[in-house]
Amino acid sequence: MKIGFIGLGIMGKPMSKNLLKAGYSLVVCDKNQSAVDEVVAAGAQSAVNAKEVAKLCDVIITMLPNSPHVKEVVLGEDGIIDGAKSGTTIIDMSSIAPLASREIHDEVVKKGLAMLDAPVSGGEPKAIDGTLSVMVGGDKAIFDKHYDIMKAMAGSVVYTGEIGAGNVTKLANQVIVALNIAAMSEALVLATKAGVNPELVYQAIRGGLAGSTVLDAKAPMVLNRNFKPGFRIDLHIKDLQNALDTSHGVGTSLPLTASVMEMMQALKTDGLGDCDHSALARYYESLAKIEIK
């Protein structure tokens, strides 16, 4: 079986390499030629566009920034839909709007193709070590058939319901992550401003009820002033916007999410959009006129 992989960014490149390590035959495509060359050097084959990938492969994974990019790659000119044969499965592992997943799905099934929406959580470190969490929506039989492929890149692969359910789950995940980072930032700024060593505060609370995967991943980055992106603020803004749009569509409100969204927008305005989302701490630091260290 040949697998296509379109989108070799911060997440996609290590994910594709893990598929190669698992023994899968891979065809890759990306606008960034250096990323393509790196994965080809690891054993993949390259293709010039999504249409060519689709002609060569039975399963095609997409890992792209947002809904318009996925629509273009799947449905646009020289897209997957132009080259795929009947029975091909598209696994979209991007984090996009649930409605967009459903719209793309409805178009591809008209051509005899199958689709799963399978966004991931864990950031670059877990993409590299193959321990991502994958949340999947779509036909359960298609999920079962392709479980092993997804598991080659992940520590956890969970079926969440019909098409679009994966991205609804991812939005819930992103809300929780954003609010956790904000809470951590508030707490560490409080400790620092009160004259208590924030490193010791972190060590003291991480084993209690306040402890979390987010705390353990992001507090050390803030304390070490390391804001190299594992997941960029710009991308988290995209996810929170999708969460807010979805919440309005279903008739609920997300007041805390809206507040963190404004904080991230302020950081983006200050030129920090390419920083890791742990740089949310810098918003609180600017208010307190202090640095967590």
C-alpha positions in Angstrom: 0.0 0.0 0.0 1.3 3.5 -0.9 0.4 6.4 1.3 0.4 10.0 0.2 1.3 12.7 2.6 0.6 16.3 1.7 1.8 19.0 4.1 5.3 18.8 5.6 5.3 21.5 8.1 6.3 21.5 11.8 3.9 18.6 12.4 3.7 16.9 9.0 7.4 16.3 8.5 8.0 14.2 11.6 4.7 12.5 11.2 5.6 11.4 7.6 9.0 10.2 8.9 7.3 8.0 11.5 5.2 6.4 8.7 8.5 5.6 6.9 9.9 4.1 10.1 6.9 1.9 10.4 7.6 0.5 7.0 5.0 2.2 4.9 5.7 3.3 1.3 5.3 7.1 1.1 4.7 9.7 -1.6 5.0 13.3 -0.3 4.2 16.8 -1.6 4.7 20.3 -0.2 5.4 23.8 -1.4 8.5 23.8 0.8 11.0 21.9 -1.4 13.6 21.6 1.4 11.0 19.8 3.5 10.3 17.5 0.6 14.0 16.8 0.0 14.5 15.9 3.7 11.6 13.4 3.7 12.7 12.0 0.4 16.2 11.5 1.8 14.5 9.4 4.6 13.0 7.1 2.0 9.9 8.7 0.5 9.0 9.5 -3.1 8.0 13.0 -4.2 5.2 14.2 -6.3 4.6 17.6 -8.0 1.1 18.2 -6.8 -1.9 16.6 -5.0 -3.3 15.2 -8.2 -0.1 13.2 -8.8 -0.1 12.0 -5.2 -3.7 10.8 -5.6 -2.8 8.8 -8.8 0.0 7.0 -7.0 -1.7 6.2 -3.6 -4.6 4.4 -2.0 -4.6 6.5 1.1 -3.8 10.2 1.2 -3.0 12.1 4.5 -3.3 15.9 4.5 -1.7 18.0 7.2 -2.4 21.6 6.4 -2.9 24.9 8.2 -6.7 25.6 7.8 -9.9 24.9 6.0 -9.2 26.8 2.8 -5.9 25.0 2.3 -7.6 21.6 2.7 -10.4 22.5 0.3 -7.8 23.7 -2.3 -5.7 20.5 -2.0 -8.7 18.2 -2.0 -11.1 19.9 -4.3 -9.1 22.5 -6.2 -7.3 22.4 -9.6 -4.9 19.5 -9.7 -6.3 18.4 -6.4 -6.8 15.0 -4.9 -10.2 14.7 -6.4 -8.8 15.0 -9.9 -6.4 12.1 -9.5 -7.9 9.7 -7.0 -9.5 6.4 -8.1 -12.7 5.1 -6.6 -12.1 3.6 -3.1 -9.3 6.0 -2.2 -9.4 7.2 1.4 -8.5 10.7 2.5 -7.4 11.1 6.1 -7.3 14.9 6.9 -5.2 15.3 10.0 -5.4 19.1 9.8 -7.2 21.1 12.4 -10.1 22.8 10.5 -13.7 23.9 11.0 -16.0 20.9 11.5 -18.4 22.3 8.9 -15.6 22.4 6.3 -14.8 18.7 7.0 -18.4 17.9 6.3 -18.5 19.9 3.1 -15.3 18.4 1.8 -16.6 14.9 2.7 -19.8 15.4 0.9 -18.0 16.3 -2.3 -15.5 13.5 -2.2 -18.0 10.8 -1.6 -19.7 11.8 -4.8 -16.5 10.6 -6.6 -16.5 7.3 -4.7 -13.9 8.3 -2.2 -13.9 8.0 1.6 -12.8 10.5 4.2 -11.9 10.7 7.8 -11.3 13.9 9.8 -8.5 13.1 12.2 -6.9 16.1 13.8 -4.0 15.6 16.2 -2.8 17.1 19.6 0.6 17.0 21.1 2.6 19.6 19.2 6.0 19.0 17.6 7.6 17.0 20.4 4.9 14.3 20.2 4.9 14.4 16.4 8.6 13.6 16.5 8.4 10.8 19.0 5.1 9.4 17.5 2.9 9.8 20.6 0.3 12.2 19.2 -3.3 12.0 20.3 -5.6 11.5 17.2 -9.3 12.2 17.4 -11.2 10.8 14.4 -14.6 11.3 12.8 -16.1 9.4 9.9 -17.4 6.0 9.0 -16.4 3.5 11.7 -15.5 0.8 9.2 -13.2 3.2 7.4 -11.7 4.1 10.8 -11.1 0.5 11.7 -9.5 -0.2 8.3 -7.0 2.6 8.7 -6.4 2.5 12.4 -2.9 1.0 12.1 -1.7 3.8 9.7 -2.8 6.5 12.2 -1.4 4.5 15.2 2.1 4.5 13.5 2.2 8.3 14.2 0.4 8.3 17.6 0.1 7.1 21.1 -3.6 7.3 21.1 -6.2 7.1 18.3 -9.8 7.5 19.3 -13.0 7.3 17.2 -15.3 10.2 18.2 -18.3 9.8 15.8 -19.4 10.8 12.4 -17.5 13.1 10.0 -16.7 16.4 11.7 -16.7 14.9 15.1 -12.9 14.7 15.1 -12.6 18.4 14.6 -15.2 19.2 17.2 -13.1 17.2 19.6 -10.0 19.0 18.6 -11.7 22.4 19.2 -12.6 21.2 22.7 -8.9 20.2 23.1 -7.7 23.5 22.0 -10.0 25.4 24.3 -8.7 23.4 27.3 -5.0 23.9 26.2 -5.4 27.6 25.8 -7.1 28.1 29.1 -4.6 26.0 30.9 -1.7 28.1 29.5 -3.5 31.2 30.5 -4.1 29.9 34.0 -0.5 28.8 34.3 0.7 32.2 33.1 -1.5 34.0 35.7 -0.2 31.8 38.5 3.5 32.1 37.6 3.3 35.9 37.2 1.5 36.1 40.6 4.3 34.0 42.2 7.1 36.1 40.6 5.4 39.4 41.5 5.0 38.2 45.1 8.7 37.4 45.3 8.5 33.6 45.2 10.7 31.6 42.9 8.3 30.5 40.0 10.5 27.4 39.4 9.9 26.2 42.9 6.2 27.0 42.6 6.0 24.9 39.5 7.8 22.0 41.1 5.5 22.2 44.2 2.2 22.2 42.3 2.9 19.8 39.4 2.2 16.7 41.5 -1.1 18.0 42.9 -4.5 18.8 41.4 -3.1 21.7 39.4 -0.7 19.4 37.6 -1.3 18.7 34.0 0.3 17.7 30.7 0.1 21.3 29.6 1.8 22.6 32.8 4.7 20.1 32.4 5.1 20.9 28.7 4.8 24.7 28.9 6.0 25.9 32.3 9.7 24.8 31.6 9.6 26.7 28.3 8.4 29.9 30.0 11.0 29.5 32.8 13.8 28.9 30.3 12.5 31.8 28.0 12.2 29.3 25.2 9.4 30.3 22.9 10.5 28.3 19.8 7.3 27.2 18.3 6.0 23.7 18.9 2.6 25.2 18.2 2.5 28.8 17.0 0.2 31.5 18.5 -1.0 32.2 14.9 -2.3 28.6 14.7 -3.9 28.6 18.1 -5.7 31.8 17.1 -7.0 29.9 14.0 -8.3 27.1 16.2 -9.9 29.4 18.7 -11.6 31.3 15.9 -13.0 28.0 14.6 -14.1 27.2 18.2 -15.9 30.5 18.5 -17.5 30.2 15.1 -18.7 26.7 15.9 -20.1 27.8 19.3 -22.1 30.6 17.7 -23.4 28.1 15.1 -24.7 25.7 17.7 -26.0 28.4 20.0 -23.6 28.5 23.0 -21.0 30.9 24.3 -17.4 30.5 25.2 -16.5 33.6 27.3 -13.2 32.3 28.6 -12.1 31.3 25.1 -13.0 34.7 23.8 -10.8 36.3 26.5 -7.8 34.2 25.7 -8.4 34.8 22.0 -8.0 38.6 22.6 -4.8 38.0 24.6 -3.4 36.0 21.7 -4.5 38.7 19.2 -2.6 41.3 21.2 0.5 39.2 21.1 0.1 38.7 17.3 -0.2 42.5 17.0 3.1 42.8 18.9 4.8 40.5 16.4 4.8 37.3 18.5 2.4 35.3 16.3 5.2 32.9 15.3 6.1 32.2 18.9 5.0 29.1 20.7 1.6 29.5 22.4 3.5 29.3 25.8 4.4 33.0 25.0 0.9 33.8 26.3 2.8 34.3 29.5 4.3 37.4 27.9 0.9 39.0 27.8 0.6 38.7 31.6 4.2 39.7 32.1 3.5 43.0 30.2 0.6 43.7 32.5 2.7 43.0 35.7 5.9 44.7 34.4 7.8 41.6 35.4 9.4 38.6 33.8 8.9 35.0 34.9 12.3 33.7 35.7 
